[in-house]
Amino acid sequence: MIAFCIGTGYLTACFALMVGEKGRAVGIEHIPQLVEHAIENVKASQATSLLASGRLTFHVGGEYYFRFG
């Protein structure tokens, strides 16, 4: 599951739970401060184990990530 414009990270963490133990959720945001904020939010929640396990990751991405084809 790939989520663009991750904001607080809440929905991306929900996606990580939805895809199950064998899936991954990747959040891509073009504003570095929002990526840091999302990571802090998840670390402060019950979903922190998703980050530690690699099932949930957040990345800073520019226009390169938004080109399809």
N, C-alpha and C positions, 0 to 999 in steps of 0.2 A: 504494500500500500504506500503510495507516495502522496504526501499532503503539501500543497504550496501555500505560502502566506500563512505561517503557522500561528501567529499571534501569541497567545498565552501558552500554547502547547497542550492545552486540555484535550481538544478533539484529536490531536495526533496521538496522545496517550490512549484515548478511547479506541482509536483504530488499532493500536498495538494489541490491546486486549481482545478486540474483535477477530483479528487474524489468527489468534491462538499461539500456542507455544512454538510451532514450527514456522510461523510467519514473522515478518518484520514490518515496522512502520518507519518511514523516513520522512522527516519534515524538512522542507527547504524554504528558506526565507532570505530575501535580499537585504534585509536590515540587520547587521550584526548584533545590535543591542537587543533586538527582539529574540534572536536565537539564544543569547545569554539569559534573557529573562525567562524564556520557555524552559531552559534547562534548570534554572533555579526553582521555578514553580514545580517541576516534576520531582526534583530532588526533595522538596519540602512536602511531598504528598505520599500517599500509599503506593504510588506507581514508580517509586524510585528504583525498585528492582528491575523494571523494564530497561532502564538506562544501563544498569550494571551488567545485564545479560546480553545487551546488544540488540534486543528486540525492538528498541526504540532509539533512534538517532536523530539528531538535528544538525543541519548544515547550512552554511551561508552560501547562497548561490545567486549569481547575477543572471543576465539575460541568456547566457549560454544554456542554463538549465531549463529555460522556458521555450526553447526551440524544438519543435517536433517535426522532423522531416526535412 
